[in-house]
Amino acid sequence: MYAKSRTDADGNVIRKGASYQGDIWTYLAKWGFRTLNDLDGAGYAPPSHADLAAMFERRVFERAKTYDTYYSNRGHGISMSDVEMMAPAAAEAVLRDWSPDWIRKTREWGAAGGRKSRPSEPAYSDEDLDALVALDGQTKAQQSIALDVSQSTIDRMRRALRSR
């Protein structure tokens, strides 16, 4: 029901998931990055961790659907106690990951979409094609295990053999 907490190698909390709580985390991160960028553009210093966490908490209580676990054991939304734990963690992540050129970086990432082409050279060599010929009579799954490649690569290798 809720997004799972994940940590990276350094022990930093990373949250991902397709849930209401995960959506709130993503919203807070993006809103926090925009807020810090606007403050930086106006010449102000970033807020302290406590101030940013309080802003996040207020924002969630204003806009999200919350419920109190003391009066209800279920709810459609996010519990108030989860908001109180999420806001400081989200503030810490935003302050840690934000940089003044965040907008420029996101525009570059978006502009690169679709421009990167697939490698022009195949992932297999002529020796691999010869090894595939030696495995004639086996199924595609058996050939992929024997050659340690995917079954789609076996399909491409078979096509290359037919055109040879």
Protein Blocks (a to p, Z undefined) as FASTA:
>chain_A
ZZcddddfkopacdedddfklmmmmmmmmmmmmmmmmmmmnopacddfklmmmmmmmmmm
mmmccddfklocbdcdddfklmmmmmmmmmmmmmmmpcfklmmmmmmmmmmgokaccdfb
dcbdfklmmmmmmmgoiafklmmmmnopafklmmmmmmmmmmZZ
